[in-house]
Amino acid sequence: MNKITYNRLVRNKIPHIIEADDKEVVYEVLSTDDYMTMLDEKLIEEMMEYQDSKDSEKLADILEVVYTIARLKGVSSSELEDMRKQKAEQKGDFSEKIFLKEVIIK
């Protein structure tokens, strides 16, 4: 009998997918505090995976984690998008590729 230990947050359907492959799954449902901690770790994990692969699908994974964190904080995806747009209107976006090198104080 082989055992693989993961100790990581996974999408809701993953245990069922693994069980459908005739494997036994051991998991727990996290408390809200532990869930938030694991979501923060998951966000870092997904960002690192994107950095390694540059795969656009990883961006969707990052968004899924971001939307989940926002919901936990009581912010809907549309409210989050409104915040993004407002910030873009106030401070701009990143489309002009501006790399700030330094500021000289007079």
Contact map, one row per residue, 1 for C-alpha under 8 A:
1110000000000000000000000000000000000000000000000000000000000000000000000000000000000000000000000000000000
1111000000000000000000000000000000000000000000000000000000000000000000000000000000000000000000000000000000
1111100000000000000000000000000000000000000000000000000000000000000000000000000000000000000000000000000000
0111110000000000000000000000000000000000000000000000000000000000000000000000000000000000000000000000000000
0011111000000000000000000000000000000000000000000000000000000000000000000000000000000000000000000000000000
0001111100000000000000000000000000000000000000000000000000000000000000000000000000000000000000000000000000
0000111110000000000000000000000000000000000000000000000000000000000000000000000000000000000000000000000000
0000011111000000000000000000000000000100010000000000000000000000000000000000000000000000000000000000000000
0000001111100000000000000000000000000110010000000000000000000000000000000000000000000000000000000000000000
0000000111110100000000000000000000000000000000000000000000000000000000000000000000000000000000000000000000
0000000011111100000000000000000000000000000000000000000000000000000000000000000000000000000000000000000000
0000000001111110000000000000000000000000000000000000000000000000000000000000000000000000000000000000000000
0000000000111111100000000000000000000000000000000000000000000000000000000000000000000000000000000000000000
0000000001111111110000000000000000000000000000000000000000000000000000000000000000000000000000000000000000
0000000000011111111000001000000000000000000000000000000000000000000000000000000000000000000000000000000000
0000000000001111111100000000000000000000000000000000000000000000000000000000000000000000000000000000000000
0000000000001111111110000000000000000000000000000000000000000000000000000000000000000000000000000000000000
0000000000000111111111111000000000000000000000000000000000000000000000000000000000000000000000000000000000
0000000000000011111111111000000000000000000000000000000000000000000000000000000000000000000000000000000000
0000000000000001111111100000000000000000000000000000000000000000000000000000000000000000000000000000000000
0000000000000000111111100000000000000000000000000000000000000000000000000000000000000000000000000000000000
0000000000000000011111110000000000000000000000000000000000000000000000000000000000000000000000000000000000
0000000000000000011111111000000000000000000000000000000000000000000000000000000000000000000000000000000000
0000000000000000011001111100000000000000000000000000000000000000000000000000000000000000000000000000000000
0000000000000010011000111110000000000000000000000000000000000000000000000000000000000000000000000000000000
0000000000000000000000011111000000000000000000000000000000000000000000000000000000000000000000000000000000
0000000000000000000000001111100000000000000000000000000000000000000000000000000000000000000000000000000000
0000000000000000000000000111110000000000000000000000000000000000000000000000000000000000000000000000000000
0000000000000000000000000011111000000000000000000000000000000000000000000000000000000000000000000000000000
0000000000000000000000000001111111100000000000000000000000000000000000000000000000000000000000000000000000
0000000000000000000000000000111111100000000000000000000000000000000000000000000000000000000000000000000000
0000000000000000000000000000011111110000000000000000000000000000000000000000000000000000000000000000000000
0000000000000000000000000000011111111000000000000000000000000000000000000000000000000000000000000000000000
0000000000000000000000000000011111111100000000000000000000000000000000000000000000000000000000000000000000
0000000000000000000000000000011111111110000000000000000000000000000000000000000000000000000000000000000000
0000000000000000000000000000000111111111000000000000000000000000000010010000000000000000000000000000000000
0000000000000000000000000000000011111111100000000000000000000000000000000000000000000000000000000000000000
0000000110000000000000000000000001111111110000000000000000000000000000000000000000000000000000000000000000
0000000010000000000000000000000000111111111000000000000000000000100010000000000000000000000000000000000000
0000000000000000000000000000000000011111111100000000000000000000000000000000000000000000000000000000000000
0000000000000000000000000000000000001111111110000000000000000000000000000000000000000000000000000000000000
0000000110000000000000000000000000000111111111000000000000000000100000000000000000000000000000000000000000
0000000000000000000000000000000000000011111111100000000000000100110000000000000000000000000000000000000000
0000000000000000000000000000000000000001111111110000000000000000000000000000000000000000000000000000000000
0000000000000000000000000000000000000000111111111000000000000000000000000000000000000000000000000000000000
0000000000000000000000000000000000000000011111111100000001001100000000000000000000000000000000000000000000
0000000000000000000000000000000000000000001111111110000001100100000000000000000000000000000000000000000000
0000000000000000000000000000000000000000000111111111000000000000000000000000000000000000000000000000000000
0000000000000000000000000000000000000000000011111111110001000000000000000000000000000000000000000000000000
0000000000000000000000000000000000000000000001111111111101100000000000000000000000000000000000000000000000
0000000000000000000000000000000000000000000000111111110000000000000000000000000000000000000000000000000000
0000000000000000000000000000000000000000000000011111110000000000000000000000000000000000000000000000000000
0000000000000000000000000000000000000000000000001111111000000000000000000000000000000000000000000000000000
0000000000000000000000000000000000000000000000001111111101000000000000000000000000000000000000000000000000
0000000000000000000000000000000000000000000000000100111111100000000000000000000000000000000000000000000000
0000000000000000000000000000000000000000000000000100011111110000000000000000000000000000000000000000000000
0000000000000000000000000000000000000000000000000000001111111000000000000000000000000000000000000000000000
0000000000000000000000000000000000000000000001101100011111111100000000000000000000000000000000000000000000
0000000000000000000000000000000000000000000000100100001111111110000000000000000000000000000000000000000000
0000000000000000000000000000000000000000000000000000000111111111000000000000000000000000000000000000000000
0000000000000000000000000000000000000000000001000000000011111111100000000000000000000000000000000000000000
0000000000000000000000000000000000000000001001100000000001111111110000000000000000000000000000000000000000
0000000000000000000000000000000000000000000000000000000000111111111000000000000000000000000000000000000000
0000000000000000000000000000000000000000000000000000000000011111111100000000000000000000000000000000000000
0000000000000000000000000000000000000010011000000000000000001111111110000000000000000000000000000000000000
0000000000000000000000000000000000000000001000000000000000000111111111000000000000000000000000000000000000
0000000000000000000000000000000000000000000000000000000000000011111111100001100000000000000000000000000000
0000000000000000000000000000000000000000000000000000000000000001111111110000000000000000000000000000000000
0000000000000000000000000000000000010010000000000000000000000000111111111000000000000000000000000000000000
0000000000000000000000000000000000000000000000000000000000000000011111111111100100000000000000000000000000
0000000000000000000000000000000000000000000000000000000000000000001111111111100000000000000000000000000000
0000000000000000000000000000000000010000000000000000000000000000000111111110000000000000000000000000000000
0000000000000000000000000000000000000000000000000000000000000000000011111110000000000000000000000000000000
0000000000000000000000000000000000000000000000000000000000000000000001111111000000000000000000000000000000
0000000000000000000000000000000000000000000000000000000000000000000001111111101100000000000000000000000000
0000000000000000000000000000000000000000000000000000000000000000001001100111111100000000000000000000000000
0000000000000000000000000000000000000000000000000000000000000000001001100011111110000000000000000000000000
0000000000000000000000000000000000000000000000000000000000000000000000000001111111000000000000000000000000
0000000000000000000000000000000000000000000000000000000000000000000000000011111111100000000000000000000000
0000000000000000000000000000000000000000000000000000000000000000000001000011111111110000000000000000000000
0000000000000000000000000000000000000000000000000000000000000000000000000000111111111000000000000000000000
0000000000000000000000000000000000000000000000000000000000000000000000000000011111111100000000000000000000
0000000000000000000000000000000000000000000000000000000000000000000000000000001111111110000000000000000000
0000000000000000000000000000000000000000000000000000000000000000000000000000000111111111000000000000000000
0000000000000000000000000000000000000000000000000000000000000000000000000000000011111111100000000000000000
0000000000000000000000000000000000000000000000000000000000000000000000000000000001111111110000000000000000
0000000000000000000000000000000000000000000000000000000000000000000000000000000000111111111110000000000000
0000000000000000000000000000000000000000000000000000000000000000000000000000000000011111111110000000000000
0000000000000000000000000000000000000000000000000000000000000000000000000000000000001111111110000000000000
0000000000000000000000000000000000000000000000000000000000000000000000000000000000000111111100000000000000
0000000000000000000000000000000000000000000000000000000000000000000000000000000000000011111110000000000000
0000000000000000000000000000000000000000000000000000000000000000000000000000000000000011111111000000000000
0000000000000000000000000000000000000000000000000000000000000000000000000000000000000011101111110000000000
0000000000000000000000000000000000000000000000000000000000000000000000000000000000000000000111111100000000
0000000000000000000000000000000000000000000000000000000000000000000000000000000000000000000011111000000000
0000000000000000000000000000000000000000000000000000000000000000000000000000000000000000000011111100000000
0000000000000000000000000000000000000000000000000000000000000000000000000000000000000000000001111110000000
0000000000000000000000000000000000000000000000000000000000000000000000000000000000000000000001011111000000
0000000000000000000000000000000000000000000000000000000000000000000000000000000000000000000000001111100000
0000000000000000000000000000000000000000000000000000000000000000000000000000000000000000000000000111110000
0000000000000000000000000000000000000000000000000000000000000000000000000000000000000000000000000011111000
0000000000000000000000000000000000000000000000000000000000000000000000000000000000000000000000000001111100
0000000000000000000000000000000000000000000000000000000000000000000000000000000000000000000000000000111110
0000000000000000000000000000000000000000000000000000000000000000000000000000000000000000000000000000011111
0000000000000000000000000000000000000000000000000000000000000000000000000000000000000000000000000000001111
0000000000000000000000000000000000000000000000000000000000000000000000000000000000000000000000000000000111
